[in-house]
């Protein structure tokens, strides 16, 4: 039978197995022209294909076409690691995206992808194919599978895979039990950094980071894929918020804020031992010993050479742009940094991509910082070691150095923000709008308290276990932070005679620093974490606004984060599918609330209603995903908020503002909130049901 769009998704399954082996729930088999087979498979003969497909449930005809030259893309070995941060790998990915984007039809795309899949590095193929499917007009409604389902080794302790293979090979599907992944497998309790395992190694947080880079790729000749609205500013803001959230977690665990990695020649105090394997090469992800110092990188096989002095030079040139108030292009033309677009240009300089101005002069500071840290264990490749988790967007957040590096990056952006004009009362205020009261309600708990606990959830990983029996599913059981659902209630007065519209901006921040002292406003604002942002209609007089935690415009739900390939929809282009695919990028809902502690972590909830007339973006949103836009924006549209990201905390306040009380206007309010953590482990309803049926 001929192929349909949904058949493209079968190419993600069991990435190391040949394309002609059975795929999917219905044991579909691709009928592949002989010239599509690799030399190794051609040498075995046509009998192999017949034997492997003799009880196929469905046959998919692959059209014989003129095939692309993949010589360049095959220069990355099939069993090597792949990193978007390495320029050589990045260029290969960009050219492969162009090949997939250039296919004139679904039929042609399938043929090219089938031919490419068994010849190319599976990580490279997965990334480029995912980006292409997400951006092609005829495939952008397909539901891209979670990376955890296809490459579970990036998220699960390597020692769990022996049990996983045993369950698949020996235990009947009806008797299988989920393989429990230990939540403390990387470090002992004697090391205080162990307290942050649940944040750094959270599968959902790392999947968000991976998914963000699918939406915002670095390289391709299709510049519209890269040049998304306010791309550079989103890069700045998302990472600033991740660092702020990480520091909130540190405070709640009685740890100091992440120390910024500003001196690139000082040793990295924290070590990290990932305990995960790269199944392609069967090599353990390299560790970094405590006290490791960055060194110049010289790895010819990766066409990679970068000195620490290069990083320092690029940093100085970034600061030079801020001090001079303009950047120069490759022709020495000057472009000023204004208050509106300056941060976007700086973000694009910091995260080097094809839309970065003057890459040769301003360099590749952010990406090469990741690379230098990731190769600090073997900088000259003398021991033939691969890079560590810091060079992979799917695993970088596991490493404590990620937050130290991005604290430094954030400090560089803050240097620019501090030079901008301070917000005045006209920009911050909203005439006639008064926020009278804010209340947080958690069912069966005291007012203005939030509550967290541990939860176990099951993730289907069967499609990522290559060369294993195909009889049914196998689940990994992970432990992650979770919070009880809660509701905001805001009492707001509109003293105007007309209906007014506003943008409600909700932030949560620590009440005290790591030394239990109150911070001044200009320090505290950098720890404020955006919890939600939404439009509201305010009638004259008193208004009561209610908002549930699961409606947050920051987060995506569990099902979108851990989407299951077997539950993929038809690909018919409906708005529901578009939302599931694009908005899988959002911050995971289970990490919306910081962990807190048993005595109650003291926080402050800030609610600010800004004038929607100053916020709104005029654009058509029919059929568009309008959730989880805070970190990810809108597909094919402008970012849905005209204000600077992080407003009103993205820049320092006037000198006379020392505390939040000095900052507050009538359309703002603060309320003390405590976060209590209960050290118990519960199960999701689906997990309980599965256990009952075993």
C-alpha positions in Angstrom: 0.0 0.0 0.0 1.1 3.6 -0.5 2.5 5.6 2.4 0.7 8.3 4.4 2.0 11.0 6.6 1.7 9.0 9.8 4.1 6.3 8.4 6.9 8.9 8.6 6.7 8.5 12.4 7.6 4.8 12.1 11.1 5.9 11.1 11.8 7.1 14.7 11.2 3.6 16.1 14.1 1.4 17.2 16.7 3.8 15.7 19.5 1.3 15.3 17.5 -1.5 13.7 17.4 -1.5 9.8 14.5 0.3 8.2 13.2 -2.9 6.6 12.4 -4.6 10.0 8.9 -4.5 11.4 7.7 -1.2 12.9 4.7 0.0 14.9 1.8 -1.7 16.6 0.7 -3.3 13.3 4.1 -4.7 12.4 4.3 -2.6 9.3 7.2 -3.3 6.9 8.7 -0.8 4.4 9.1 -2.4 0.9 12.5 -0.9 0.1 14.0 -0.7 -3.3 17.2 -2.8 -3.3 19.4 0.3 -4.1 18.2 1.9 -0.9 19.8 -0.9 1.2 23.2 -0.4 2.7 26.1 -2.4 1.2 26.1 -4.7 4.2 22.4 -5.5 3.8 22.7 -5.8 0.0 25.4 -8.4 0.5 23.1 -10.6 2.5 20.6 -10.9 -0.3 16.9 -10.5 -0.9 16.1 -13.6 1.2 16.8 -11.6 4.4 14.0 -9.1 3.6 11.5 -11.8 2.8 12.3 -13.7 6.0 12.0 -10.6 8.2 8.8 -9.5 6.7 7.0 -12.8 6.1 4.3 -12.1 8.8 4.1 -8.4 8.3 0.8 -6.8 9.3 1.1 -4.0 6.7 3.4 -3.2 3.8 4.4 0.3 2.9 5.7 0.9 -0.6 8.7 3.1 -0.8 9.0 4.9 -4.1 12.2 4.5 -6.1 13.6 8.0 -6.7 16.8 9.8 -7.5 18.6 9.9 -4.1 20.6 12.7 -2.5 24.3 12.6 -2.0 24.8 11.9 1.7 28.6 11.9 1.7 28.9 15.0 3.8 26.3 13.8 6.4 28.0 10.4 6.6 31.2 12.0 7.8 29.8 11.7 11.3 30.2 8.0 12.1 27.1 6.0 12.7 28.2 5.0 16.2 29.5 8.3 17.3 27.9 10.9 19.6 26.1 14.0 18.1 26.1 17.5 19.6 24.4 20.6 18.4 27.0 22.7 20.2 29.8 21.4 18.0 30.0 23.5 14.8 30.9 20.6 12.6 27.9 18.6 13.8 25.7 21.6 13.6 26.5 22.2 10.0 25.8 18.5 9.1 22.4 18.8 10.8 21.6 22.0 8.9 22.4 20.5 5.5 20.3 17.4 6.3 17.4 19.6 7.4 17.7 21.3 4.0 17.5 17.9 2.2 14.4 16.9 4.1 12.8 20.3 3.7 13.5 20.2 -0.1 11.4 17.1 -0.7 8.5 18.0 -3.0 6.0 15.6 -1.6 5.3 13.2 1.3 6.1 10.3 -0.9 9.5 11.8 -1.8 10.2 12.7 1.8 9.6 9.2 2.9 11.9 7.8 0.2 14.7 10.2 1.2 14.2 9.5 4.9 14.2 5.7 4.4 17.4 5.9 2.4 19.0 8.2 4.9 18.0 6.5 8.1 20.3 3.4 8.0 23.3 5.3 6.6 23.4 8.2 9.1 24.2 8.7 12.7 20.8 8.0 14.5 21.0 11.0 16.7 21.8 13.3 13.7 18.9 11.7 11.7 16.5 12.0 14.6 17.2 15.7 15.2 17.2 16.8 11.5 14.1 14.7 10.7 12.2 16.1 13.7 13.0 19.7 12.8 11.9 19.1 9.2 8.7 17.4 10.2 7.9 20.2 12.6 8.5 22.9 10.1 7.2 21.5 6.7 3.7 22.8 5.9 2.6 19.3 5.0 3.9 17.5 8.2 3.9 20.2 11.0 0.7 18.7 12.5 2.3 15.3 13.1 3.0 14.5 16.7 6.8 14.1 17.1 7.6 11.4 19.7 9.3 12.2 22.9 13.1 11.7 22.8 12.8 9.6 26.0 10.7 7.0 24.1 13.3 6.7 21.2 16.6 7.2 23.1 15.8 6.3 26.7 19.5 5.8 27.4 19.9 9.6 27.6 17.6 9.7 30.7 17.8 6.4 32.5 20.5 4.9 34.6 22.6 2.5 32.4 22.3 -0.3 35.0 18.6 -0.4 34.5 18.9 -1.7 30.9 19.9 -5.2 31.8 16.6 -5.6 33.6 14.7 -3.9 30.7 16.1 -6.4 28.2 15.3 -9.3 30.5 11.7 -8.2 30.9 11.4 -7.9 27.1 13.1 -11.2 26.3 11.8 -13.5 29.1 8.7 -12.2 30.8 5.3 -12.4 29.0 3.8 -9.0 28.4 0.9 -9.7 30.8 3.3 -10.4 33.6 5.8 -7.6 33.1 6.4 -5.0 35.8 7.8 -1.5 35.1 11.5 -1.2 35.7 12.1 1.2 38.6 14.8 3.7 37.8 16.6 4.7 41.0 16.3 8.4 41.8 19.7 8.7 43.6 21.9 6.8 41.2 24.4 9.5 40.4 25.7 10.7 43.8 25.6 9.8 47.5 23.8 11.7 50.2 27.3 12.7 51.6 27.5 15.2 48.8 25.2 18.2 49.3 24.6 18.7 45.6 22.7 15.4 45.8 19.8 17.5 47.1 19.1 18.9 43.7 19.0 15.6 41.8 15.2 15.9 41.2 15.6 19.2 39.3 18.8 18.6 37.3 18.0 15.1 36.3 14.3 15.5 35.8 13.3 13.9 32.5 10.7 16.5 31.8 13.0 19.5 32.3 15.6 18.0 30.0 13.0 17.1 27.4 11.9 20.7 27.4 15.4 21.8 26.7 15.7 19.3 23.8 12.3 20.3 22.4 13.1 24.0 22.6 16.1 23.4 20.3 13.8 21.6 17.8 11.6 24.7 17.6 14.7 27.0 17.5 17.3 25.2 15.4 20.7 26.8 14.6 21.5 26.0 11.0 19.6 25.5 7.8 19.3 27.4 4.5 15.6 27.8 5.2 16.3 31.0 7.2 12.6 31.4 8.1 13.0 28.3 10.3 15.7 30.0 12.3 14.5 33.6 12.2 11.6 33.3 14.5 10.1 36.3 16.2 12.3 37.5 19.2 14.3 34.3 19.0 17.4 35.9 20.7 15.3 37.3 23.5 13.5 34.0 24.2 17.0 32.4 24.5 17.9 34.9 27.1 14.7 34.8 29.0 14.2 31.0 29.1 17.7 30.4 30.4 17.4 33.3 32.9 14.2 31.7 34.3 15.7 28.2 34.5 18.6 29.7 36.6 16.1 31.6 38.8 14.1 28.4 39.3 17.3 26.4 40.1 18.3 29.0 42.7 14.8 28.8 44.3 15.3 25.1 44.6 18.8 25.6 46.1 17.4 28.0 48.7 14.6 25.6 49.6 17.3 22.9 50.2 19.4 25.2 52.4 22.0 25.6 49.7 23.6 28.9 48.4 22.8 30.2 44.9 24.7 28.8 42.0 28.1 30.5 41.8 28.6 32.2 38.5 31.4 30.8 36.3 32.9 34.1 35.5 36.6 33.2 35.8 37.0 30.6 33.1 40.5 29.7 34.4 39.4 28.7 37.9 38.7 25.0 38.6 35.1 23.8 38.5 34.5 22.8 42.1 31.6 20.5 41.4 32.2 17.1 39.8 29.5 15.1 37.9 29.3 11.4 37.2 26.3 10.9 34.9 25.9 7.1 35.1 24.2 6.9 31.7 25.5 5.1 28.6 25.5 6.0 24.9 24.0 2.8 23.5 25.2 3.6 20.0 28.9 3.3 21.1 28.3 1.4 24.3 30.4 3.9 26.1 29.6 5.5 29.4 29.0 9.3 29.4 32.3 10.7 30.6 32.4 12.1 34.2 34.1 15.3 35.4 36.2 15.1 38.5 35.8 17.8 41.2 38.3 20.6 40.7 38.6 20.1 36.9 40.0 23.1 35.1 39.1 24.1 31.5 41.8 23.8 28.9 42.2 24.6 25.3 40.3 22.1 23.1 42.0 20.5 20.1 40.1 17.5 18.6 40.8 17.2 14.8 38.3 14.3 14.4 35.5 16.8 15.3 37.2 19.7 13.4 37.2 21.4 16.7 39.8 23.8 18.1 39.0 26.5 20.6 41.2 28.1 23.2 40.0 29.5 26.5 41.3 32.8 25.3 38.8 32.7 22.5 36.0 32.5 25.0 37.4 35.4 26.9 37.8 37.5 23.7 34.2 36.7 22.6 33.0 37.7 26.1 34.9 41.0 25.9 33.4 41.7 22.4 29.9 41.0 23.7 30.5 43.5 26.5 32.0 45.9 24.0 28.7 45.9 22.0 26.9 46.9 25.2 29.3 49.6 26.1 29.3 51.1 22.7 25.6 50.7 22.2 25.9 49.1 18.7 27.1 46.1 16.9 28.9 45.8 13.6 28.2 43.5 10.7 30.7 41.8 8.5 30.9 44.9 6.4 31.7 47.2 9.3 28.2 48.7 9.2 26.9 49.9 12.7 23.5 48.9 14.1 22.4 50.5 17.3 20.9 48.6 20.2 17.6 50.2 21.1 15.4 49.5 24.1 13.1 47.2 22.2 15.3 45.0 19.9 18.6 45.3 21.6 18.2 42.2 23.8 17.1 40.2 20.8 20.3 41.1 18.8 22.4 40.3 21.9 20.6 36.9 22.3 21.4 36.1 18.7 25.0 37.1 19.2 25.3 35.0 22.3 23.7 31.9 20.8 25.4 31.7 17.5 23.2 30.7 14.6 22.8 31.6 10.9 21.0 34.7 11.8 23.7 35.9 14.2 25.2 39.2 13.2 28.9 38.9 12.3 29.6 35.4 13.7 33.2 35.6 12.7 33.9 38.6 14.9 31.5 37.9 17.8 32.2 34.2 17.9 30.3 31.4 19.6 30.6 32.1 23.3 27.6 30.2 24.6 27.9 27.0 22.6 31.7 26.8 22.9 31.4 27.3 26.7 29.2 24.1 26.7 31.8 22.3 24.5 34.8 23.3 26.6 33.1 22.1 29.8 32.0 18.9 28.1 35.6 18.1 27.0 37.3 19.2 30.1 38.1 15.6 31.0 39.9 14.9 27.7 40.5 18.3 26.0 43.1 17.0 23.5 41.2 13.7 22.8 44.3 11.8 23.9 42.1 9.1 25.5 39.5 9.1 22.6 36.8 10.1 25.1 33.6 11.6 23.8 32.0 14.8 25.2 30.1 14.8 28.4 26.4 15.6 29.0 27.0 19.3 28.8 27.3 19.1 25.0 23.9 17.5 24.4 20.7 19.7 24.7 18.9 16.6 26.0 21.2 16.0 28.9 23.0 19.3 29.6 20.7 20.4 32.5 21.8 17.3 34.5 25.2 18.8 35.2 25.7 21.4 38.0 28.1 23.3 35.7 25.1 24.1 33.4 23.7 26.5 36.0 27.1 28.0 36.8 27.7 28.6 33.1 24.3 30.1 32.5 24.6 32.2 35.6 27.6 33.8 33.9 25.7 34.2 30.6 22.8 35.8 32.5 25.2 38.2 34.2 26.4 39.4 30.8 22.8 40.0 29.7 22.1 41.8 33.0 25.0 44.2 32.2 23.0 45.3 29.2 19.7 45.5 31.1 21.2 47.6 33.8 22.0 50.3 31.2 18.5 50.6 30.0 16.2 53.4 31.2 14.3 52.5 34.4 10.6 51.8 34.1 8.5 54.8 35.1 5.1 54.9 36.7 3.4 55.3 33.4 4.9 52.1 32.0 4.2 50.1 35.2 0.9 51.6 36.3 -2.7 51.0 35.1 -4.9 54.0 35.9 -8.0 53.0 37.9 -7.0 49.3 38.4 -6.4 48.2 42.0 -5.4 44.7 43.0 -7.0 44.4 46.5 -6.4 40.8 47.5 -4.6 37.7 46.3 -5.3 34.2 47.6 -3.8 30.8 46.8 -6.0 27.9 47.7 -4.9 24.2 47.8 -7.7 21.8 48.6 -7.8 20.8 52.3 -4.8 22.9 53.1 -4.3 26.3 54.8 -4.7 29.4 52.7 -1.6 30.7 50.8 0.2 27.4 51.1 1.5 25.2 48.3 2.3 21.6 48.7 4.8 19.3 46.9 5.6 15.6 47.1 7.2 12.8 45.1 5.4 11.0 42.4 6.1 7.9 40.4 5.2 7.7 36.7 5.7 5.1 34.0 7.2 6.0 30.6 7.0 3.6 27.7 10.5 3.0 26.3 10.0 -0.1 24.2 10.5 1.7 20.9 14.0 2.7 22.0 15.3 -0.7 22.9 16.8 -2.0 19.7 17.2 -5.7 18.7 14.9 -6.9 21.4 11.7 -9.0 21.2 8.7 -7.0 19.8 6.1 -8.5 22.1 4.4 -5.6 23.7 5.5 -2.6 25.8 8.1 -2.1 28.5 7.9 0.8 31.0 10.5 2.6 33.1 9.2 4.0 36.4 10.7 7.3 37.3 10.3 9.4 40.4 9.8 13.1 40.0 8.6 16.2 42.0 4.9 16.9 41.9 2.6 19.5 43.5 -1.0 19.5 44.5 -3.3 21.4 42.2 -4.1 24.9 43.4 -6.2 28.0 42.4 -5.4 31.7 42.4 -8.1 34.1 43.4 -7.5 37.8 42.8 -9.9 40.6 43.9 -9.5 43.5 41.5 -11.3 46.9 41.4 -11.8 48.7 38.1 -12.5 52.3 39.0 -13.0 53.3 35.3 -16.4 53.7 33.8 -15.6 51.2 30.9 -14.6 47.6 30.6 -10.8 47.3 30.7 -8.5 44.5 29.6 -5.3 43.6 31.4 -2.5 41.1 31.4 -2.2 39.3 34.7 1.5 38.5 35.4 2.1 36.1 38.3 5.6 35.6 39.7 6.9 33.6 42.7 10.2 34.4 44.4 12.1 33.7 47.7 11.3 35.9 50.7 14.8 35.6 52.0 18.3 34.8 50.6 20.4 31.8 51.5 21.5 33.5 54.7 17.8 34.1 55.8 18.2 37.8 55.1 15.8 40.0 53.1 17.2 41.0 49.8 17.0 44.5 48.3 14.6 44.8 45.3 17.3 44.9 42.6 18.8 41.7 43.9 15.5 39.9 44.6 14.0 40.6 41.2 16.5 38.2 39.5 15.1 35.3 41.5 11.4 36.0 40.5 10.0 33.0 38.6 7.2 33.6 36.2 4.3 31.3 37.1 1.6 32.4 34.7 0.5 35.2 32.3 -3.0 35.6 30.9 -5.4 38.1 29.6 -8.3 39.3 31.8 -11.5 41.3 31.3 -12.2 43.8 34.1 -15.7 45.2 34.4 -16.3 48.5 36.2 -16.4 47.9 40.0 -15.3 44.7 41.8 -13.9 41.7 39.9 -13.0 38.3 41.1 -10.5 36.4 38.9 -9.9 32.7 39.4 -7.1 30.8 37.7 -6.2 27.1 38.1 -2.6 26.0 38.3 -3.0 23.6 35.4 -4.0 26.6 33.1 -0.5 28.2 33.4 0.7 29.7 30.2 4.2 28.5 31.2 3.7 24.8 31.4 2.7 21.8 29.3 1.0 18.7 30.8 2.5 15.3 31.5 1.0 13.7 28.4 2.5 16.4 26.1 5.9 16.1 27.8 6.0 12.3 27.6 4.0 11.8 24.4 3.6 8.2 23.2 4.3 7.3 19.6 1.5 4.6 19.7 -1.0 7.3 20.6 0.0 9.6 17.7 -3.0 11.0 15.8 -3.8 10.8 12.2 -1.9 13.9 11.1 -5.0 15.5 9.6 -3.9 19.0 10.6 -6.5 19.7 13.2 -5.8 22.4 15.8 -5.7 19.8 18.6 -2.7 18.1 17.0 -0.9 21.4 16.4 -1.2 22.2 20.1 0.1 18.8 21.2 3.1 19.0 18.9 4.3 22.5 19.2 3.4 23.1 22.8 5.1 19.9 24.0 7.9 22.5 24.3 6.5 24.0 27.5 8.1 23.8 31.0 6.8 20.5 32.6 3.7 21.1 34.8 5.1 18.9 37.6 8.0 21.4 38.1 5.8 24.5 38.2 6.2 24.8 42.0 9.6 24.7 43.7 10.1 21.8 46.1 10.0 23.7 49.3 10.7 22.0 52.6 9.0 20.3 55.5 9.0 23.5 57.7 7.6 25.6 54.9 9.8 27.5 52.4 8.9 31.2 52.7 8.1 32.8 49.3 6.4 35.9 48.0 3.7 35.8 45.3 3.7 38.9 43.1 0.6 39.7 41.0 0.8 42.5 38.5 -2.0 43.6 36.0 -0.6 45.6 33.1 -2.5 47.5 30.5 -3.4 45.1 27.7 -3.5 48.0 25.3 0.3 48.3 25.8 0.8 44.5 25.7 -1.3 43.2 22.8 0.0 42.0 19.5 -2.5 42.2 16.6 -2.4 38.9 14.9 -4.6 36.0 13.8 -4.5 33.1 16.3 -7.2 31.0 14.7 -6.1 27.3 14.8 -2.9 28.3 16.7 -1.5 26.8 19.8 -2.0 29.4 22.5 -0.7 27.6 25.6 2.8 27.2 27.0 3.9 30.3 25.1 6.0 31.9 27.8 9.1 29.9 26.9 8.2 28.8 23.4 6.2 31.5 21.6 3.6 30.8 18.9 4.1 28.8 15.8 4.5 31.0 12.7 3.4 34.0 14.7 4.8 36.8 16.8 5.5 36.4 20.5 2.1 37.1 22.1 3.2 39.9 24.4 4.7 43.3 23.3 6.4 43.9 26.6 10.0 42.8 27.3 10.2 39.2 28.5 10.4 39.2 32.2 8.7 42.5 32.6 8.7 44.2 35.1 11.7 42.4 36.6 14.0 42.4 33.5 15.8 45.6 34.5 16.7 47.3 37.7 14.4 49.8 39.3 15.2 53.4 40.3 17.7 54.0 43.0 15.0 55.0 45.5 13.4 51.6 45.2 15.1 49.5 47.9 12.3 47.0 48.7 9.2 45.5 47.0 7.1 47.9 49.1 8.8 50.8 47.4 8.1 49.2 44.0 4.4 48.4 44.3 1.7 50.4 42.6 -2.0 50.0 43.0 -2.2 47.5 40.1 0.4 45.2 41.9 0.3 43.2 45.1 2.5 40.9 47.1 1.4 38.0 49.4 3.5 35.7 51.6 3.2 32.1 50.5 4.8 29.0 52.1 5.7 25.8 50.2 5.6 22.6 52.2 7.2 19.4 51.0 6.0 16.1 52.2 8.7 13.4 51.8 6.3 10.7 50.5 6.1 8.9 47.2 2.7 8.5 45.4 1.8 7.1 42.1 -0.1 8.5 39.1 -3.6 7.0 38.7 -2.4 5.3 35.5 0.5 3.8 37.4 -1.8 2.5 40.2 -4.1 0.9 37.6 -1.2 -0.8 35.9 0.1 -2.3 39.2 -3.4 -3.5 40.0 -3.6 -5.4 36.7 -0.2 -7.1 37.1 
